[in-house]
Amino acid sequence: MGHLMAGACEVAPKQTVRAFRSPTAWATLLGVLALGLCLDLGAKHWSFKVVAGRPVVLDRQEILANPSYNPIPDHPGVHALGAGLLDFRLVINRGAVFGVASNQRFFFIAFTVAAVGAGLLVFARWTSSRSRLAHVAIGLILAGGMGNLYDRVRFAAVRDFLHMLPEYRLPFGLNWPGGSNEIFPWVFNTADVMLLLGMGSLMLHINWVERRRKVAERAAAAGGGEKQPQPESLGT
């Protein structure tokens, strides 16, 4: 009996618990989501209240009715990081990340809702309780998507305020198709940053799981075909 209980104790820690059954996994996901969403909405609110020198109020009906409506006054960028690395500058964005494909609001709302659902599905079906990096990554993706979704529903546009490398220009007199000669002419927000960080972290996690799978397969082959425990997809 003692031998059987010892064997059970050795096996139990290796058993995989799905993330949707794990309170710790849910706490990680929802904690990152809540913190990220508060950070994004708080940063947008602060920037549109302070950066232009006076509060900028967005009129949803005007944004919907008038494609050229822009209540943001001309204002110099507020330096956030020295050496021309980052400025605060206000922009309303009717497109996707970095202003891609403007005036497609309903498409981006539907796409964001679908992406949030897909993120929750990945969390529930393809991660385990031990997939900490994946849970943080999915939480960042959900926070970024929901932060911009709030703006699209509330204001019919996304509030952007981060301008990277504003003082640096393309070499050799080159210009972007829109005419700008800045190295990085796009203005973005904290939700965009979280989306990119989340996707990058999730790719790192997938790569790590794949590497562990290949190591297990090589170990099984070297052991004469004896079956070795395999890490589940996205689940270790």
Helices and strands as residue ranges (DSSP letters): H 2-11, G 12-14, G 19-21, H 23-50, H 60-65, E 78-81, E 86-93, G 97-99, H 105-126, H 132-155, E 158-164, G 171-173, E 187-188, H 190-222
